[in-house]
Amino acid sequence: MFRRAVQLCCFLENRPGRFSEFCESLYEDGLDILAFDLRSDCEVGIVRMVLDNHQRAENLLRQLSVPFFKSEVLLIEVPNQKGMAAGIGHRLAEAGINIEYTYFSSGPNGLPALMVFKVTNIDEAVTKLEHSSKIYN
């Protein structure tokens, strides 16, 4: 599965317990986290996340006074197999599509892996990824 998704990037105070409070707020509002990346820049935690309902999440972030912005990303769900990330990277490179950043997770071999890519051209990326790579997967 290759599709567009909305990623929310928000900024949280970097202090003990803030991660828990934030995730509890998402949970209490009934939001499901599909992908989540947290990085710290000293005093500020930078969260990138894809949720099951970005509009509801945006409303919650406004209620919580959490600064955020949104962007479109490429969401990929594929079986976790050796070479899958290499194959995706190879096909995007062949198409001349730049990967600005990515984050992903996977479980045991064969189960789904969920990957988030910020790329320069999502439509072209989806078209290119629909054809398998003979080299990797």
N, C-alpha and C positions, 0 to 999 in steps of 0.2 A: 504494500500500500504506500503510495507516494501522494501527498496532498499538502495543500496550503494550510497553515494554522496561524493563529494569532499568539504571539509571545508577549508577555507583559514583563517589563523590566522595572523593578522598583528598588527603592533605597531604604534600608533599615539601619537604625542605630546599632552599632557593633558593641553589644554588651551581653553579659550572661542572661539567658532566659528569653532573649528577643526572638530567636528562631522558634522556640516552642510556642510563644505567644502568637506569633504570626501564623504558624501552621495550625494552631488550635482555632484561630479566627476563620481560616479557610474551611476547616472541618465543620465548625459550628454553622457555617453558612451553606453547608452541603456541597462544597466544591471538591472535585476530584483532581488531584495533581497528576498530570500525565508525564511531565518532565520538569525537573527542577535543578537549577545550578546556583550555588551560593559562593560568592567570592568576597574577600574582604580587602578593603583599601583603607587600612588603619581604623578610622572612626566610623566608616560607613560600610555596611554589607550590601553588596550588589546582587540582587536576585533576578535571575532570568527563569521564567516558568511558562509552561503551556498547561492550561487547565481545560476541563471539559466544558466550561461555560465562561468565556472571557468577558461577556457583557456583565454578568452577575459579579464576576471578580472585580471588574472596573468599578462598579457601584460600591462594593465593599471597601476597596482601597480608598475611594473618595471619603466614605464614612469614617474610615480609620485615619484619615489625613496622611496617608502614605503616598509620597510622590512617586509617580510612575509614568512610563510612556509605553506605547505598544508598537510592534512591528510585525511584518509577515515573515514567517519562516517556513522552511520545508520540513514537514514531519514525515518520517519514514518508519514503517513497521515492517520488519523482515525477519525471517528465521535467523537465529543466532548460529551462524556457520563460520568456520575459519575463512578468512579472506573477504568477508562481506564488506567491511569498512574500506578495504583496499579496492574492491570492485567498484564501490560507489565513488570513491575518490578518483579512480581511473576514468570512469565514464564522464564525470563532471569536468575533469581536466581535458579530456578529448573534445568536449563541447566548448572549451574556453570559458567555463563558468568558474568564477572565483569563489572559494569558501572563505567567508569572513571569520567564522568561528563555528564550532560544533560541540555538542555534548550529547552523550548517549549512555544507555545502560543495556545490560543483557543478563540473561540467566543461563541456565545450563544449555548445552548444545542442542539445537533444534527448536527451543522455545523462542517466542518472539523477542526481538531486540527493538527498542524504540530509540530512534535517532532524531536529533534536531539539528538542522543546518541553516545557517544564515548565509544565503547565496545571492549572487548578483542578479540572477534571472530565474525565478521559480518556475515559470511556465516552461522554459527551455529545459530546465533541470528535470522536471517531471517527464517530459517527452523523451529525453535521453535515457532516463533511468528505467523506463518501461521496457527497454530492450536489455537482455542479460549480457553480461560481459563474458566473453569466451575465455578470458585470461583468469578471472578470479572466481566467478560464481555463475 
